[in-house]
């Protein structure tokens, strides 16, 4: 039986509807695919870890004698500067040649510290406190001699007590006194314990450097007293290895 004209028209209409539906579906799929591709290409993944703000560098102040001031080599070659550069510190070097916990110059100190007045350690505390350091490192003591006198003992204690009062939140570190090539492990048998007791009494830390230059004249200048440039590097390395964490 042959289809009627009406049936043929119906089949044609149905075919057109199917073709249009397929075309529409394909177009929608293509549009969705393009949208997904655009989204993917512009996607930036979130970092696995939130970035941390960089830490503010520590301000580290130094009280000391000519070894710490860099006598003979200059302040830029002195061990506090060398160590500060390696650690990323802001260095405030208040060391004065010829001085100690007790010894200072009320006048005529040009040959020692380059100034008319060379304060001893207790008198340097106010100057150091003005810098508001995070850490204070006190070194030296060789200019006071190897014997512990009553006056020296009082000044050692006064130095660290004044530092703690002026800088209640700062970390305070005391380094053992050292000599030149004649230094030994038994040098300063009375002074070292006094320094340790005084700094620990205010919550600070004592670091025994040992005889850094003992038996090593090649690290000492021709004057047989001051460390040369190599000696300053060795001292910077020694202090850096023995210091406790400062943060």
Order of alpha helices (4+ residues) and beta strands (2+ residues): alpha-beta-alpha-alpha-beta-alpha-alpha-beta-alpha-beta-alpha-beta-alpha
